[in-house]
Amino acid sequence: MRILRKSGDLPKRSLWDRIKDVALMDVAVIARGGVSAGSLERLEELLLESDIGVPTTLRLVAEVERLAKLGKVKSQDEFLTALRDGIVDALGTGRSDPALTLSAAKPTVILVVGVNGAGKTTFIGKLSARLRGQGKKVMVAAGDTFRAGAVDQLRVWAERTGAEFIGANAGADPAAVAFDAIDAAVARGMDVLIVDTAGRLHTSEGLMTELTKVARVIAKRLPDAPHETLLVLDGTIGQNAVQQAKIFAAAVPVSGLVVTKLDGTAKGGVVVAVHEAVNLPVKFVGVGEQSDDLLPFDAHEFAGELLGGA
């Protein structure tokens, strides 16, 4: 999945390397079931430092202790496998299907939400490129009518990816923009309509209310839409992403998560924490600025990259 690492950077010490530093990986000690309480506490600290979150961390540490006492972990590879499996299991609980929902009837409407700076517009451009590469007719709508340059930025992405574009005047009603965009997408036979929204400050009740209105207007214009409401989160902000996810999920029916900038952080465990906090599947991860730096989420590959040591 090539996450958590920037090409050209010096290799980062993986979470696995740091875990081994606490002497937890002494094979002879493990074989005797001798994982110490101190080592388990340090393992817990390392997992929390990687932003995996408290519930998953406690389960992982408890499972390590259980397996050690049973003598079922007798090598470094077995220990690494146990941790990977625990992370995969955590990501597989509840709503965990990473597949993008596409409507049988055209167009599929994808609403994209998130705070300023999370990478929403860039994600929309990358998603447009991905869908265009699959032969789909894509339209993007500039529902962010507040941020200077947002409309122009989205227009550039549309031109770059070959998508059709619906713009808006500064200060226009975002709900009206979304409504008109659906009309245009239906009339032009689009397969997918992606609707941008302003980078909501999740602490602003008024702006969150307006976002709720956008989702409601879309549903009135086209039954069952939006078919996906994707929340874009910045992977570098750690546990703040968990709080953002909770507030957005309370305001609109979020159906999936997109975690960006994972190439710029050593704390990618926040992906696990956010999934567990809001019971939503991770659909995509962003690992760079290019159009092909958007990857469909794969829990097994993610767990391997997060730990390292492969």
Buried (B, 14 or more C-beta within 10 A) or exposed (E): BBBBBEEEEEEEEBBBBBBBEBEBBBBEBBEEBEBEEEBBEBBBBBBBBBBBBEEBBEBBBEBBBEBBEEEEBBEBEEBBEBBBBBBBBBBEEEEBEBEBEBBEEBBBBBBBBBBBEBBBBBBBBBBBBBBBEEEBBBBBBBBBBBBEEBBEBBBBBBEEBEBBBBBBEEEBBBBBBBBBBBEBBBEBEBBBBBBBBBBBEBEEEEBBEBBBBBBEBBBEBBEEBBBBBBBBBBBBBBBBBBBBBBBBBEBBEBBBBBBBBBBBBBBBBBBBBBBBBBEBBBBBBBBBEEBEBBBBBBBBBBBBBBBBBE
